[in-house]
């Protein structure tokens, strides 16, 4: 978008953010009190249960229970169970502690019940900044937007991310960068979103190698979480495109892990869209300090020790045709039209894992 042709609509989402190291316990209790909540259900996954219990303890008598039922891609039966638990304890609010799966489960319950949600992210997924929900049923992941699922408050505590293994830190961070990349070329992008996207990519690209080298480094963790917040806010303000569509198909239908799939796909989708998005390429060249953003993101994945191909994640070559067919069955926003053959070429390149060509 050039300065001489400004014409846009920017809507700020109604959300409160608390960003403070070591603040999770007191901040969550304070946010619950500010929202007038007295019976809060804490939801998490099994992996983050210790952190969820610590947050629950900080709520004291305002905690109505802990439900560690979150799993990837929010299967509809998992959401049904969590709704029953929330109704059974007469919850008047929710606190989701963990990564995208935990926040996704909290959103699913909020969607069904209308209960207010507080998010406490422990990864860089960015889901906490969006009104987007997702549910998987019969092998198909459905997504939508609804203001009821947008967290009323988000508590960012970099110390909660220190226990995230370096491998997950890497892919979770690149997952966040994917939000910003797609926001840069979204049809409803604005100058404000573009500024946040470029800064978010810059912060994460600088922080992630430091996080992998020294997982306990507080400065690197804070920088990465800051970048993830900005990237998530970009996703919440814009329309998702081809990259997210492919990630949802590969995760919901083929069971591929979420952040790892984003990490593998991003360079190839960016290479496909590059010729149609010169402003995006310019922003990413600045953020990544490179002449070839797609190649730089592929190289970054290698430096971080992330998976390099869809084959590494368990997809088979026989799956590529079906994935392309599912991904092109319904229209979605993308700066360059993507037919089944185009998507098949992108998936094939990502399956093989070689560096992306300048343009796919």
Buried (B, 14 or more C-beta within 10 A) or exposed (E): EEEEEEEEEEEEEEBEBBBBBEBBBEBBBBBBEEBEBBBBBBBBBEBBBEBBBBBBEBBEEBBBBBBBBBBBBBBEEBBBBBBEBBBEBEBBBBBBBBBBBBBBBBBBBBBBBEBBBBBBBBBBBBBBBBBBBBBBEEEEBEBEEEEBBBBBBBBBBBBBBBBBEBBBBBBBBBBBBBBBBBBBBBEBBBEBBBEBBBBBBBBBBBBBBBBBEEBEBEEBBBBBBBBBBBBBBBBBBBBBBBBBBBBBBBBBBBBBBBBBBBBBBBBBBBBBBBEBBEBBBEBBBEBBEBEBBBBBBBBBBEEBEBBBBBBEBBBEEEBBBEBBEBBBEEEBBBBBEBEBEBBBBBBBBBBEBEBBEEEB
